[in-house]
Amino acid sequence: MVYKEYKHLDGVMFEEFIISGAAKLEKNVKQINDLNVFPIPDGDTGDNMYRTIAGGIETMKKEPANSVAKKSHALAEGMLFNARGNSGVILSQIFAGMANGFEGIEVASIEDIMYAFGEGVKKAYSAVTPPVEGTILTVAREAIEQMDDIKEDLTIGEFGEAFRKYMYHSLENTPELLHILKEAGVIDSGGAGLYLIADGVVDAINGEHVQMGDAHQSGVQSLDFSKFTSDSELKFGYCTEFLLRLMNKKADVKSFDENIIIDYLKTIGDSIVAFKNDSIVKVHVHTMTPSKALEFCQQFGEFLTIKIENMTLQHNETHFASDKLPTVERETKKYGAVVVADGDGFKNLFKELGVDVVIDGGQGKNPSINDFVKAFDEVNANNIYVFPNNSNIILAATQAKEMYKKSNIYVVETKNVGEAYAALSMLDYSIEDPDELFNMFVENCSSDNVGTALVCKATRDVELNGVKVEEGNYIVIKDKKIELANNDIVTTVVEFYKKYDFVELSTIFYGKNVTEVEKQRIGSGIRSQLPDIELYEADGGQDTFDLVIILE
């Protein structure tokens, strides 16, 4: 259907437009991923943005009302739980603000749409501290500001075409606002993703209906039903999760306190999390009697989704370390820690250092806000310290902190695993004051105490920071700068160490693709040419980077 002569937006149209926008993004995910400042194989902005909006669409499709307000709120809620990476989190905030702007509106006018998008821009800017111009934020803001100058009575087709044009011009200009983009010769990837969504919306307005595929959907976990036979005994209970829509007829929605639910669930299970977002409460509990949890919560509202899984079937080493997982309430600890890491070597290392939960993720695979929330619940501590280990993960961790009310969450803004390693190697839970412990972590991982360098092969030719890089060169990145490049890995690493000749102690973590011959060459090369450095070597098992070098 062609909508370009319409002057309103209803819920059905909103859903169709968003799906088309997501489909256009999906078809160009690799193009967005490749808009990476550094020539390294870790681009994931496109994947992050698509998985964020795709998660929102799943929730939106379940909203039956032909209402812009209800469809936009459902979309925003789904995106919030699925948001990952900086661009994904910012995208979720744009749509959350839009949902606020559409509050109470069944059918939106062009003026309503402009107002709602303006609210989205405001909310996105407030989520980033400090906001950086030349990014997705700028593309969103400048486009809506340009639209404010158009006073004539627009059709939705005219609005869409103008909005897309202004967004494109803003995107083209991002390198002029952010020097690192200009130096790398790329436009902002997050802004490009937002433009593609707008482009897909205009396609739908013009009757070019594009449907999403499933290329980037996560697969369904395979369950082995033989683990629970007719002779089995239920030992682990049920992992019970649901979204509860609070109903005005049953509760005071605005002032409802989710602790009412938490206090009850403590009497029937453990691993409890319940947090409220607008009129929806997300609940998770491990219990032998899921029916009791459902019956209690239904007195306050109605269910949007319900998932109940036999934990004997989903029992695995990632989530449960012991076959004797209790089905009664666990004792809450004073302190706990969550780390994001990639590679078995790093995961085992952090476990040995006392970390409670290691979330699988890192360069190129960012965990969602919901992944953090689940990890916080698994830790079950009054004070939880989070080490994101990637600048593209910090925002998701921070948003999860804001959502989670069961514990005090401290986000130690580590940019890489080296910083977390330095902080946690001096872990001391005997410190009484949680704030003092947080400050100690921050100090231990500061650049004054530890340096971390990342080594990998370049994926394209580029010149950054005065360093000329050719595709296939080994490059060393430290503090978001390329330090040097060379076609031989041993020469590259040795030259890097010579730049930091004051270093006395260093650890190299090898990636999963580094061969034993290469490891031997690197180790012997450093020891023979730099005998004053006390060198330790370990297998990190990380995907993207061949080497993670820690300087102390």
Secondary structure as UniProt FT lines:
FT   TURN            4..5
FT   STRAND          8..9
FT   HELIX           11..27
FT   HELIX           29..33
FT   TURN            41..42
FT   HELIX           45..61
FT   HELIX           68..82
FT   HELIX           85..101
FT   TURN            102..104
FT   STRAND          108..109
FT   HELIX           110..127
FT   HELIX           136..147
FT   TURN            148..149
FT   HELIX           156..177
FT   HELIX           179..184
FT   HELIX           189..205
FT   TURN            206..207
FT   TURN            215..216
FT   HELIX           225..227
FT   TURN            230..231
FT   STRAND          238..246
FT   TURN            248..250
FT   TURN            253..255
FT   HELIX           259..265
FT   TURN            266..268
FT   STRAND          269..277
FT   TURN            278..279
FT   STRAND          280..287
FT   HELIX           290..297
FT   TURN            298..300
FT   STRAND          301..310
FT   HELIX           311..314
FT   TURN            317..319
FT   TURN            323..324
FT   STRAND          333..341
FT   HELIX           344..352
FT   TURN            353..354
FT   STRAND          357..360
FT   TURN            363..364
FT   HELIX           369..379
FT   STRAND          381..387
FT   TURN            391..393
FT   HELIX           394..403
FT   STRAND          408..411
FT   HELIX           417..424
FT   TURN            425..426
FT   TURN            429..430
FT   HELIX           434..444
FT   TURN            447..449
FT   STRAND          451..457
FT   STRAND          462..464
FT   TURN            465..466
FT   STRAND          467..469
FT   TURN            471..472
FT   STRAND          474..478
FT   TURN            479..480
FT   STRAND          481..486
FT   HELIX           489..499
FT   TURN            500..502
FT   STRAND          505..510
FT   TURN            512..513
FT   HELIX           516..529
FT   TURN            531..532
FT   STRAND          534..539
FT   STRAND          547..551
//
